[in-house]
Amino acid sequence: MTSTITAARTIEWDQSTPWDNFPELGSIYTQTLLVRNYDEKYNVSFYVGDGRCLGLLFVEVESYDCDGYAHTLNYSLGQFTTNAGAIKFAQFAFEHFCEEFNWAVCPSFEPVEYIYGDPHTLTGDEIFSDLI
């Protein structure tokens, strides 16, 4: 399921656990959100990790240029001690992305680009939670 975003809106989250209530930390994700910018479009999805990545907020961005070429980037947006904090920051980062089309939400913050799979930064450092 894909949503088209013309202006920022509230992100809807789902869980990957069999229980009715959201877990307090980890195991949540969003559906893919479609963002359009003139002749480019972006598919954006967020998730909060579990296991070795407990509490880490990740975002995957697929960008398509006017010629239809696709490019996928993965970012870690930091570690949170509750899903509520990760959800609020994801909303803030997403609204910033819809306006500026980058993830650097303030001068002192830079997202960590990583390789998809077991997260490793582009320099090879493993991204793992210090909560476990």
C-alpha positions as CSV (number, residue, x, y, z in Angstrom):
1,M,0.0,0.0,0.0
2,T,1.4,3.4,-1.0
3,S,0.2,6.9,0.1
4,T,0.8,10.0,-2.0
5,I,2.0,13.0,0.1
6,T,1.5,16.4,-1.3
7,A,1.9,18.0,2.2
8,A,3.2,16.3,5.3
9,R,0.7,14.3,7.3
10,T,0.6,12.0,10.3
11,I,2.5,8.8,9.7
12,E,0.6,5.6,10.5
13,W,2.5,2.8,12.2
14,D,1.9,-0.9,12.4
15,Q,3.6,-3.6,14.5
16,S,5.2,-6.9,13.7
17,T,4.2,-8.6,16.9
18,P,1.2,-10.9,17.3
19,W,-0.2,-8.9,20.2
20,D,-3.0,-6.2,20.1
21,N,-1.0,-3.5,21.9
22,F,2.0,-1.8,20.4
23,P,5.2,-3.0,22.0
24,E,6.9,-0.4,24.2
25,L,10.2,-0.6,22.2
26,G,11.0,-2.0,18.7
27,S,9.1,-4.1,16.2
28,I,7.1,-1.3,14.6
29,Y,7.1,-0.1,11.0
30,T,5.2,2.1,8.5
31,Q,3.7,1.4,5.1
32,T,5.5,3.0,2.2
33,L,4.8,6.7,1.7
34,L,5.0,8.2,-1.7
35,V,6.5,11.8,-1.9
36,R,6.5,13.7,-5.1
37,N,8.8,16.6,-6.0
38,Y,8.3,18.0,-9.5
39,D,9.9,15.3,-11.7
40,E,11.2,13.1,-8.9
41,K,9.4,10.8,-6.6
42,Y,10.4,9.1,-3.4
43,N,9.1,6.0,-1.6
44,V,9.8,6.4,2.1
45,S,9.3,3.8,4.9
46,F,10.4,3.8,8.6
47,Y,10.9,1.0,11.1
48,V,12.1,0.7,14.7
49,G,14.5,-2.2,15.1
50,D,14.4,-5.1,17.5
51,G,17.0,-7.7,18.6
52,R,20.5,-6.3,18.1
53,C,19.0,-3.1,16.7
54,L,16.6,-2.5,19.6
55,G,15.2,1.0,19.6
56,L,17.1,2.1,16.5
57,L,15.0,4.2,14.0
58,F,15.7,3.4,10.4
59,V,14.3,4.9,7.2
60,E,14.6,3.5,3.6
61,V,14.2,5.9,0.7
62,E,13.8,4.8,-2.9
63,S,14.2,7.8,-5.2
64,Y,13.2,7.8,-8.9
65,D,14.4,10.5,-11.3
66,C,12.5,11.8,-14.3
67,D,14.1,9.0,-16.5
68,G,12.8,6.3,-14.2
69,Y,16.1,5.4,-12.7
70,A,15.8,4.1,-9.1
71,H,18.3,4.6,-6.2
72,T,17.8,3.2,-2.7
73,L,19.3,4.8,0.4
74,N,19.1,3.5,4.0
75,Y,19.6,5.7,7.0
76,S,19.7,5.2,10.8
77,L,18.1,8.2,12.5
78,G,19.3,7.4,16.0
79,Q,18.4,5.3,19.0
80,F,15.3,5.7,21.2
81,T,14.3,4.3,24.6
82,T,10.6,4.1,23.6
83,N,8.6,3.7,20.4
84,A,6.7,6.9,21.3
85,G,10.0,8.9,21.0
86,A,10.9,7.2,17.8
87,I,7.5,7.9,16.3
88,K,7.7,11.6,17.2
89,F,11.1,12.0,15.7
90,A,10.2,10.1,12.6
91,Q,7.2,12.5,12.1
92,F,9.5,15.5,12.6
93,A,12.1,14.1,10.2
94,F,9.5,13.2,7.6
95,E,7.9,16.7,7.6
96,H,11.4,18.1,7.2
97,F,12.1,15.7,4.3
98,C,8.8,16.8,2.6
99,E,10.0,20.4,2.7
100,E,13.8,20.1,2.2
101,F,14.2,16.7,0.6
102,N,17.1,15.7,3.0
103,W,17.3,14.0,6.4
104,A,19.6,16.4,8.1
105,V,16.9,17.8,10.3
106,C,19.1,20.3,12.2
107,P,22.7,21.5,12.0
108,S,24.0,19.2,14.7
109,F,22.2,16.1,13.3
110,E,23.4,13.9,10.4
111,P,21.7,10.6,9.6
112,V,23.9,7.6,9.3
113,E,23.8,6.0,5.8
114,Y,24.1,2.2,6.0
115,I,24.1,-0.9,3.9
116,Y,20.7,-2.8,3.9
117,G,20.6,-6.0,5.8
118,D,22.4,-6.3,9.1
119,P,23.1,-2.6,9.4
120,H,26.7,-1.6,8.8
121,T,27.7,1.9,8.0
122,L,29.4,2.6,4.6
123,T,32.7,2.5,6.4
124,G,31.9,-1.0,7.7
125,D,31.1,-0.2,11.3
126,E,28.2,-2.3,12.7
127,I,25.1,-0.4,13.9
128,F,23.8,-2.1,17.0
129,S,21.8,-1.1,20.0
130,D,23.4,-0.2,23.3
131,L,20.1,-1.0,25.1
132,I,20.7,-4.7,25.0
